[in-house]
Amino acid sequence: MAEAGSFAERVKQQADIVRVVGEYVRLKKTGKDFSGLCPFHQEKTPSFTVSPLKQIFYCFGCGKGGDVFNFVMDMEKSAFPEAVRTVAEKCGIAIPRPRERSPEERQENQQRAALVEMHREAQTFFTKQISGTLEGKAARAYLEDRGLDNKAIDRFGIGYAPSDGDALLRFLKQRYPDKLLVESGLISRGEQGNRMFDRFRRRITFPIANDSGKIVAFGARALGDDQPKYLNSPETPIYSKSNVLYHMDRAKEALRRSDFAVLVEGYMDAIAVARAGISNVVASCGTSLAESQIKLLSRFTKRVIVNYDPDNAGQAATERSVSLLLEQDFEVRVLALPPVGDKKADPDLFIREKGVEEYTKLLKDAPPYVDYLIARARKMDLTTGEGKRRAVNFLLPYVQKIPNTILRSEWATRIAQQLHLDEPVLRAALGKAATQRRSELKIQPELVGRSAKPVERRLIRMLAEAEGFRRELAQRLQAAQLYHGLETEKVFAALIVASLADEPMQATEVAAHLEERDRRMLFEILFEEASEPTWEEAVSCVEALQHRQAERELADVQRSIEANPPVTEMRGLLEKKQDLMRRLAAAR
């Protein structure tokens, strides 16, 4: 990176890597080198080493290594030029004067500096309003009802914009020209252009800082019934909503330390999660997650738990965010919070009602995005081939974004199991669709398959006609719940109830309790050509269902293991996995 004769090369030659690293890591001299706890992963025994002779560092635990620039780039999540400047400043090395800027560039820089200063002054104004006025006291009372005490209000810089139409304008007008006031987004101009007024009025304000900690915008919540409920700063020379994540300036260190982010929608959600002790939380501020926000996040981590609101808009935002995150090669999990009473719960409400401990547990157990999306697909009508096609097409855009064929194959397995599709045919169709980048999947009749597999059809026939042993067969199936989760579950359930009753079997009466699709399936099976059933055949069919049940359980256990649960839970899962594998091996 540092070319011979360049400023970077001079900095590298003059810099003391021990001095620079020592500002981040407590180093102890060990022989000719220095050692300490690695800042890039959690450890209790030092495996991080710095060589002053070679001017390099290396961690024998996680494998991180490089020169002084690599270290600063990783710690600060900065690009190479910024790392060179940082090292130069830390080592007292004079930085060459930048090239002469054009008058236009100087004017732009002056404007941006003035806008940043204006936002700092606006923040001072808003915080004074919430602490020293009657309207501000009403705002504090509202925030207290939402669970925010004075300490939290001060910690997150929450303020108040008074109901006067020009209070902030009068405060800023003494120092800034009208044009700059309007360009800041803090002040609006009337349609006729002759009247100026505050953009935020009778609203609680939340300062929005860029990742370096400078306030560049505000979000504001109406204190009364004014609409819209939330109002943000417009785009300005210092603020682009697609480039900023709320709370990122405070979350950077926690993101690096934990190596995952909790992504929520709004300010109150981010504040609630942060107050719960989970500092690695950022919010997209109610806007759709943008590619540039994802790139900003990727400077600190490539792992995300999406925890958006559970309403329809939140679900749509979740699905869109997952899609964008997958495109940027993120590892994604999704937390869909359960309702609190009859209310759909966002993170703020859930933490207030259920507590930090319950939220933290759900966060830890958040499923991979695969399982979340399949659960969404399963809510669709899967009783028809057309319904299954719609469900697969819902999942297909996410499959298309996975270039890894092994992961795509895993997707096919899970989708087939959950949607009761023929797995080999589905895998081939998904692979073809992903390769061709098609937006829809043309499902052939064989993908949906017959509505019942041969083993199931044979057992249904026995329950309906095998007078000699159908009661015993029904007892076995019911005891082991072998028919649960099958396409034919409702048909089995009705026949088992009839078989256990002390009355003759009447197929028409059983059919009367079934929906149209299941009723047609039953009669179709009863009219098939079939040999006389035997108990030996019945036992063989039951064993086949037991084998399939064990395979489904094994797949569920494997997914739970991949979710990396606590050690105690992991031990039980591994034991269960071994038991299931032994059972399956013995049955072969």
C-alpha positions in Angstrom: 0.0 0.0 0.0 2.8 2.4 0.9 4.7 3.2 -2.3 8.4 3.9 -2.1 9.1 7.6 -1.6 5.5 8.3 -0.7 4.3 10.1 2.4 2.8 6.8 3.6 6.2 5.1 3.3 7.9 7.9 5.3 5.2 7.6 8.0 5.7 3.9 8.2 9.4 4.2 8.6 9.1 6.8 11.3 6.1 5.4 13.2 6.6 3.3 16.3 4.1 0.5 16.1 4.4 -0.3 19.8 3.4 3.3 20.7 0.4 3.3 18.3 -0.9 -0.1 19.3 -0.3 0.7 23.0 -3.0 3.4 22.7 -5.5 0.6 22.1 -4.1 -2.4 23.8 -2.3 -2.8 27.2 1.0 -4.2 26.2 3.6 -6.0 28.3 7.2 -6.6 27.3 7.9 -10.3 26.7 11.5 -10.8 25.6 12.2 -8.7 22.5 8.5 -8.4 21.7 5.3 -7.1 23.4 2.1 -9.0 24.1 -1.4 -8.3 25.2 -5.1 -9.3 24.9 -6.2 -9.3 21.3 -8.6 -6.4 20.5 -10.1 -8.3 17.6 -11.6 -11.2 19.5 -12.5 -12.2 23.1 -9.7 -13.9 25.0 -8.5 -14.3 28.6 -4.9 -15.4 27.8 -2.8 -13.0 25.7 -2.0 -14.3 22.2 -1.5 -10.9 20.6 2.1 -10.0 19.8 3.8 -6.8 18.6 7.3 -6.8 17.2 9.1 -3.5 17.4 12.0 -4.8 15.4 9.9 -6.0 12.5 7.2 -3.3 13.0 4.4 -5.8 12.7 1.7 -7.3 14.9 0.1 -10.8 14.9 -2.5 -12.7 16.9 -1.9 -16.4 17.3 -5.5 -16.8 18.3 -7.5 -15.2 15.5 -4.8 -14.9 12.9 -5.0 -11.1 12.5 -1.7 -9.5 11.5 0.0 -6.8 9.5 1.7 -3.4 9.9 0.8 -0.3 11.8 -1.6 0.9 9.0 -3.4 -2.5 8.9 -3.9 -2.2 12.7 -5.4 1.3 12.6 -7.6 0.4 9.6 -9.1 -2.5 11.5 -9.5 -0.7 14.8 -10.9 2.5 13.3 -12.7 0.9 10.4 -11.1 3.4 8.1 -9.6 3.5 4.7 -5.9 3.5 4.0 -5.5 7.3 3.5 -7.2 8.0 6.8 -5.1 5.4 8.6 -1.9 7.1 7.3 -3.1 10.4 8.6 -4.1 8.9 11.9 -0.7 7.3 12.4 1.1 10.5 11.4 -0.9 12.5 13.9 -0.3 10.0 16.7 3.5 10.0 16.0 3.8 13.7 15.6 4.7 13.5 11.9 4.0 16.7 10.0 1.3 16.2 7.4 1.9 17.8 4.0 -0.4 20.7 3.1 -3.3 19.6 0.9 -3.5 20.9 -2.7 -4.9 24.3 -3.1 -8.7 24.2 -3.3 -10.7 26.1 -5.8 -12.9 28.9 -4.6 -16.0 26.7 -5.2 -14.5 24.0 -3.0 -13.6 26.4 -0.3 -17.1 27.8 -0.3 -18.6 24.4 -0.1 -16.4 23.5 2.9 -17.3 26.7 4.6 -21.0 26.0 4.1 -20.8 22.5 5.4 -18.8 23.7 8.5 -21.5 26.4 9.1 -24.3 23.9 8.8 -22.7 21.5 11.2 -22.2 24.4 13.7 -25.8 25.4 13.2 -27.0 21.9 14.0 -24.9 21.9 17.2 -26.5 25.2 18.2 -30.0 23.9 17.4 -29.3 20.8 19.6 -28.4 23.2 22.5 -31.6 25.1 21.9 -33.8 22.0 21.9 -32.3 20.5 25.0 -32.7 23.8 26.9 -36.4 23.8 25.9 -37.1 20.4 27.3 -35.5 21.2 30.6 -36.4 24.8 31.2 -39.9 25.5 29.8 -43.5 24.5 30.6 -43.9 22.8 27.2 -40.7 21.0 27.8 -42.0 19.6 31.1 -45.0 18.2 29.2 -42.6 16.6 26.8 -40.7 15.1 29.6 -43.9 13.7 31.1 -44.7 12.0 27.8 -41.2 10.5 27.7 -41.5 9.3 31.3 -44.7 7.5 30.3 -42.6 5.8 27.6 -40.1 4.6 30.2 -37.4 7.3 29.7 -36.1 9.0 32.8 -34.0 12.2 33.0 -30.8 10.2 32.7 -31.9 8.6 29.4 -33.1 11.9 28.1 -29.8 13.5 28.7 -27.8 10.4 27.5 -29.5 10.4 24.1 -29.7 14.2 23.8 -33.5 14.2 23.5 -34.9 17.8 23.2 -38.1 19.7 22.4 -39.1 22.0 19.6 -41.7 24.5 21.0 -45.0 25.2 19.4 -44.0 28.8 18.5 -43.6 29.0 14.8 -40.3 30.8 14.8 -38.6 30.2 18.2 -35.6 28.4 16.6 -35.6 30.9 13.7 -35.2 33.8 16.1 -32.4 32.0 17.9 -30.4 31.3 14.8 -31.2 34.4 12.6 -28.8 36.6 14.5 -25.8 34.6 13.2 -26.8 33.0 9.9 -28.2 34.4 6.6 -31.6 33.4 5.5 -30.4 31.3 2.6 -28.2 29.1 4.9 -31.0 28.8 7.4 -33.3 27.3 4.7 -30.6 25.1 3.3 -30.0 23.6 6.8 -33.5 22.0 6.8 -34.2 23.4 10.2 -36.1 26.3 8.8 -38.8 26.2 6.1 -40.0 28.9 3.7 -43.6 29.5 2.9 -45.1 28.8 -0.5 -45.0 32.5 -1.4 -41.4 32.6 -0.4 -41.8 35.6 1.9 -42.3 33.9 5.2 -39.9 31.7 7.2 -40.7 29.4 10.1 -39.4 26.5 12.1 -39.6 23.1 10.5 -40.1 21.3 13.8 -42.9 22.6 16.0 -44.4 21.0 19.2 -42.2 18.0 18.7 -39.8 15.9 20.7 -36.4 16.0 18.9 -33.8 13.3 18.5 -30.4 14.4 17.2 -29.1 12.3 14.3 -25.3 12.1 14.1 -23.1 10.8 11.4 -20.6 8.0 12.2 -18.0 10.5 13.4 -20.4 11.9 16.0 -21.4 15.2 14.4 -25.1 16.1 14.5 -26.3 16.5 10.9 -30.1 16.2 11.2 -33.0 15.7 13.6 -35.9 13.3 13.9 -39.0 14.7 15.6 -42.1 13.1 17.1 -45.3 15.0 17.4 -46.3 15.5 21.0 -50.0 15.8 20.2 -52.0 14.4 17.3 -50.2 16.4 14.6 -49.4 14.5 11.4 -47.1 13.1 10.4 -46.3 11.5 13.7 -42.6 11.4 12.9 -40.9 14.1 10.8 -37.2 14.1 9.8 -34.8 16.7 8.5 -34.8 16.9 4.7 -31.8 16.1 2.5 -29.1 18.8 3.0 -25.5 19.3 2.0 -24.5 17.6 5.3 -27.3 15.0 5.5 -28.4 12.2 3.2 -30.7 9.8 5.0 -29.5 6.8 3.0 -25.9 7.4 4.3 -26.7 7.6 8.0 -27.8 5.1 10.6 -29.2 6.4 13.9 -27.0 5.5 16.9 -24.0 4.4 14.7 -21.7 7.0 16.4 -22.4 5.4 19.8 -22.5 1.8 18.6 -19.2 1.5 16.7 -17.1 0.0 19.5 -19.9 -2.4 20.5 -20.3 -3.5 16.9 -16.6 -4.2 16.6 -16.5 -6.0 20.0 -19.6 -8.2 19.5 -19.3 -8.5 15.7 -23.0 -8.3 15.1 -25.6 -5.5 14.8 -29.2 -5.3 15.9 -31.1 -3.4 13.2 -34.4 -1.7 14.3 -36.7 0.8 12.7 -37.0 3.9 14.8 -35.3 6.1 17.5 -37.3 4.8 20.4 -36.6 1.2 19.5 -32.9 1.9 19.2 -32.9 3.8 22.5 -34.8 1.0 24.3 -32.4 -1.7 23.0 -29.4 0.4 23.9 -30.7 1.1 27.4 -31.2 -2.7 27.8 -27.4 -3.0 27.6 -27.3 -4.0 23.9 -25.2 -1.1 22.6 -24.6 -2.6 19.2 -28.0 -1.4 17.9 -28.6 0.9 15.0 -31.8 2.2 13.4 -32.7 3.0 9.8 -35.0 5.7 11.1 -38.2 4.5 9.5 -36.8 4.6 6.0 -36.1 1.6 3.8 -32.6 0.3 4.4 -30.4 1.6 1.6 -27.3 0.1 0.0 -25.0 2.9 1.3 -26.3 2.3 4.9 -25.4 -1.4 4.5 -21.9 -0.5 3.3 -21.5 1.8 6.3 -22.5 -1.1 8.5 -20.1 -3.5 6.8 -17.2 -1.4 8.0 -17.9 -2.8 11.5 -19.6 -6.2 11.0 -21.1 -8.5 8.5 -23.6 -10.1 10.8 -27.1 -8.6 11.5 -30.2 -9.4 13.4 -33.2 -7.6 11.8 -35.8 -6.6 14.5 -38.3 -4.4 12.7 -41.9 -3.8 13.7 -44.3 -6.7 13.3 -47.0 -4.9 11.3 -47.4 -5.3 7.6 -45.1 -2.4 6.8 -42.5 -3.8 9.1 -42.7 -7.2 7.6 -42.3 -5.8 4.1 -39.3 -3.7 5.3 -37.8 -6.8 6.9 -38.0 -8.8 3.7 -36.5 -6.0 1.6 -33.7 -5.5 4.1 -32.9 -9.2 4.2 -32.7 -9.2 0.4 -30.3 -6.2 0.3 -28.2 -7.6 3.2 -27.8 -10.9 1.4 -26.6 -9.1 -1.8 -23.8 -7.6 0.3 -22.9 -11.1 1.7 -24.2 -10.5 5.3 -25.1 -13.3 7.7 -28.7 -12.4 8.6 -31.0 -13.5 11.4 -34.5 -12.2 12.0 -36.3 -11.6 15.3 -40.1 -11.4 15.0 -41.3 -10.4 18.5 -44.4 -12.1 19.8 -47.4 -9.9 20.6 -47.8 -8.4 24.1 -51.4 -9.1 25.0 -53.4 -8.0 22.0 -50.8 -5.6 20.8 -48.2 -6.2 18.1 -44.9 -5.5 19.9 -42.0 -3.4 18.6 -38.7 -3.6 20.6 -39.6 -0.5 22.7 -43.0 -1.9 23.8 -41.7 -5.4 24.3 -38.8 -4.4 26.5 -41.1 -2.1 28.6 -43.7 -4.8 29.1 -41.7 -8.0 29.2 -38.3 -6.8 30.4 -34.7 -6.9 29.3 -34.1 -10.5 30.1 -36.9 -11.9 27.9 -35.9 -9.6 25.0 -32.2 -10.7 25.3 -33.2 -14.3 25.3 -35.3 -13.9 22.1 -32.5 -12.0 20.5 -30.0 -14.7 21.3 -32.4 -17.3 19.8 -33.3 -15.3 16.7 -33.6 -17.8 13.8 -31.7 -17.6 10.5 -33.4 -15.6 7.8 -34.2 -18.9 6.0 -36.5 -20.1 8.8 -38.1 -16.7 9.2 -39.0 -16.5 5.5 -40.2 -20.1 5.3 -42.4 -19.4 8.3 -43.9 -16.5 6.3 -44.4 -18.7 3.3 -46.1 -21.4 5.3 -48.9 -18.9 6.2 -49.9 -18.9 2.6 -52.5 -21.4 1.3 -50.4 -24.6 0.7 -53.4 -26.9 0.1 -53.1 -26.4 -3.7 -50.4 -26.6 -6.3 -51.0 -23.0 -7.2 -50.6 -22.0 -3.5 -47.3 -23.8 -3.3 -46.1 -22.1 -6.4 -46.9 -18.7 -4.9 -45.0 -19.7 -1.7 -41.9 -20.8 -3.7 -42.0 -17.7 -5.8 -42.1 -15.6 -2.6 -38.9 -17.4 -1.5 -37.2 -17.4 -4.9 -35.8 -13.8 -4.9 -33.8 -14.6 -1.8 -32.5 -17.9 -3.3 -31.3 -16.0 -6.4 -29.1 -13.8 -4.2 -27.2 -16.9 -2.9 -24.3 -17.7 -5.3 -23.1 -20.6 -3.1 -24.5 -23.8 -4.5 -24.2 -25.7 -1.2 -26.3 -23.0 0.6 -28.8 -23.1 -2.2 -29.1 -26.8 -1.9 -29.7 -26.4 1.9 -32.4 -24.0 1.0 -34.0 -26.5 -1.2 -34.0 -29.1 1.6 -35.6 -26.8 4.1 -38.2 -25.5 1.6 -39.2 -29.0 0.5 -39.6 -30.2 4.1 -41.6 -27.2 5.2 -43.8 -26.9 2.1 -44.1 -30.7 1.5 -42.6 -30.6 -2.0 -40.6 -33.2 -3.9 -37.0 -32.2 -2.9 -34.9 -33.4 -5.8 -37.2 -31.7 -8.3 -37.4 -28.5 -6.3 -33.6 -28.3 -5.9 -33.1 -28.7 -9.6 -35.8 -26.0 -10.3 -34.4 -23.6 -7.8 -30.9 -24.0 -9.1 -32.1 -23.4 -12.7 -34.1 -20.3 -11.7 -31.1 -18.9 -9.7 -28.8 -19.5 -12.6 -31.2 -17.8 -15.1 -32.1 -15.0 -12.7 -35.8 -15.6 -13.3 -38.2 -13.7 -11.0 -40.7 -16.6 -11.0 -40.5 -20.3 -10.9 -42.6 -22.4 -13.3 -43.6 -25.3 -11.1 -44.2 -28.5 -13.0 -47.0 -30.9 -11.8 -44.4 -33.3 -10.4 -42.9 -30.6 -8.1 -46.2 -30.4 -6.1 -46.5 -34.1 -6.3 -49.4 -36.3 -5.5 -51.3 -35.2 -2.4 -50.2 -38.3 -0.5 -47.2 -40.5 -0.7 -47.7 -44.3 -1.2 -47.0 -45.2 2.4 -49.6 -42.7 3.6 -52.2 -43.8 1.0 -51.7 -47.5 2.0 -52.2 -46.7 5.7 -55.3 -44.6 5.0 -56.7 -47.6 3.0 -56.0 -49.9 6.0 -57.6 -47.6 8.5 -60.7 -47.4 6.4 -61.0 -51.2 5.5 -58.9 -53.4 7.7 -61.5 -54.5 10.2 -59.2 -57.0 11.8 -56.5 -54.6 13.0 -57.4 -51.0 12.1 -58.1 -50.2 15.8 -54.6 -51.4 16.8 -53.1 -49.5 13.9 -54.9 -46.3 14.8 -53.6 -46.6 18.4 -50.0 -46.9 17.2 -50.3 -44.0 14.8 -51.9 -41.8 17.5 -49.5 -42.8 20.3 -46.5 -41.8 18.2 -48.3 -38.9 16.4 -46.7 -40.2 13.2 -49.2 -38.4 10.9 -48.6 -34.9 12.4 -47.2 -32.4 9.8 -48.1 -34.6 6.8 -50.2 -33.5 3.9 -52.7 -36.2 4.9 -52.8 -35.2 8.6 -56.5 -34.2 8.6 -57.5 -37.4 6.8 -55.5 -39.5 9.2 -57.0 -37.7 12.2 -60.6 -38.3 11.1 -60.0 -42.0 10.3 -58.2 -42.5 13.7 -61.1 -41.0 15.6 -63.5 -43.3 13.7 -61.3 -46.4 14.1 -61.1 -45.9 17.9 -64.8 -45.6 18.2 -66.8 -48.7 18.9 -68.9 -48.4 15.8 -68.6 -49.7 12.2 -66.5 -47.6 9.9 -68.6 -45.4 7.5 -66.4 -43.7 4.9 -69.1 -41.2 4.0 -69.4 -40.1 7.6 -65.7 -39.6 7.9 -65.6 -37.7 4.6 -68.4 -35.4 5.9 -66.0 -34.0 8.5 -63.3 -33.1 5.9 -62.7 -30.1 3.7 -63.2 -30.5 0.0 -59.6 -31.2 -0.8 -59.2 -33.9 1.9 -62.5 -35.4 1.1 -61.5 -35.8 -2.6 -58.2 -37.3 -1.5 -59.9 -39.9 0.7 -62.3 -41.1 -2.0 -59.5 -41.2 -4.5 -57.5 -43.5 -2.3 -60.5 -45.7 -1.5 -61.2 -46.3 -5.2 -57.6 -47.2 -6.0 -56.7 -50.8 -7.0 -55.1 -52.4 -3.9 -54.3 -55.9 -2.6 -55.7 -57.3 0.7 -53.9 -55.6 3.6 -51.9 -57.5 6.2 -50.7 -56.7 9.7 -47.1 -57.2 8.5 -47.5 -54.6 5.8 -49.1 -52.2 8.3 -46.1 -52.5 10.6 -43.7 -51.9 7.7 -45.6 -48.8 6.7 -45.6 -47.5 10.3 -41.8 -48.0 10.5 -41.5 -46.0 7.3 -43.3 -43.1 8.9 -41.2 -43.4 12.0 -38.1 -43.2 9.8 -39.4 -40.1 8.1 -40.4 -38.5 11.4 -36.8 -39.1 12.7 -35.4 -37.5 9.6 -37.5 -34.4 10.2 -36.5 -34.3 13.9 -32.9 -34.6 12.9 -33.2 -31.7 10.4 -34.9 -29.5 13.2 -32.1 -30.4 15.7 -29.4 -29.5 13.1 -31.0 -26.1 12.5 -31.1 -25.5 16.3 -27.4 -26.5 16.5 -26.5 -24.1 13.7 -28.2 -21.3 15.7 -25.4 -21.6 18.2 -27.5 -21.9 21.5 -26.0 -21.7 25.0 -23.6 -24.5 26.0 -26.1 -26.3 28.2 -28.7 -26.4 25.4 -26.1 -27.3 22.8 -25.1 -30.4 24.9 -28.7 -31.7 24.9 -29.1 -31.0 21.2 -25.9 -32.9 20.3 -27.0 -35.9 22.4 -30.4 -35.8 20.7 -28.7 -35.7 17.3 -26.5 -38.7 18.1 -29.6 -40.6 19.3 -31.6 -39.8 16.1 -28.6 -40.8 13.9 -28.3 -44.2 15.8 -32.1 -44.8 15.3 -31.9 -44.0 11.6 -28.8 -46.2 11.2 -30.4 -49.1 13.0 -33.5 -48.8 10.7 -31.5 -49.1 7.5 
